[in-house]
């Protein structure tokens, strides 16, 4: 019996590993989860069905839906810069992320800062702010990688 409980506990922990819940309220409850990122899949609400994935993140590439086909590559993150498709031409550069700050284009100027992501606090702020009233999203779980953050922002129509 102890073995069954131990195996079940390990199974549940492996499922939760790498999962992040997203809410627009500071205290995250099951009922106010907007999205969750689980093993690179951006899922609506508290869904855990891979087929519900809006975006899939793998190898710093963002794919459409539940796919990792080269035909479904929407964006690619290379050196903190988000490009359209698999291109790395400067004309295809959309956004830059540096030190948790998301900037428009190739800029890192304060005026071009759209969001500030603080993984230690699990908060995404509007603009270059760290003021509590400027918090837009709250996270619970593993800190997001750059590509996952971009995929989430696209899923929420924030970019």
HELIX and SHEET records of a PDB file:
HELIX    1   1 UNK A    2  UNK A   16  1                                  15    
HELIX    2   2 UNK A   30  UNK A   32  5                                   3    
HELIX    3   3 UNK A   50  UNK A   52  5                                   3    
HELIX    4   4 UNK A   70  UNK A   72  5                                   3    
HELIX    5   5 UNK A   90  UNK A   92  5                                   3    
HELIX    6   6 UNK A  110  UNK A  112  5                                   3    
HELIX    7   7 UNK A  132  UNK A  134  5                                   3    
HELIX    8   8 UNK A  146  UNK A  155  1                                  10    
SHEET    1   A13 UNK A  19  UNK A  23  0                                        
SHEET    2   A13 UNK A  35  UNK A  38 -1                                        
SHEET    3   A13 UNK A  41  UNK A  44 -1                                        
SHEET    4   A13 UNK A  55  UNK A  58 -1                                        
SHEET    5   A13 UNK A  61  UNK A  64 -1                                        
SHEET    6   A13 UNK A  73  UNK A  78 -1                                        
SHEET    7   A13 UNK A  81  UNK A  84 -1                                        
SHEET    8   A13 UNK A  93  UNK A  98 -1                                        
SHEET    9   A13 UNK A 101  UNK A 104 -1                                        
SHEET   10   A13 UNK A 113  UNK A 118 -1                                        
SHEET   11   A13 UNK A 123  UNK A 126 -1                                        
SHEET   12   A13 UNK A 135  UNK A 141 -1                                        
SHEET   13   A13 UNK A  19  UNK A  23 -1                                        
END                                                                             
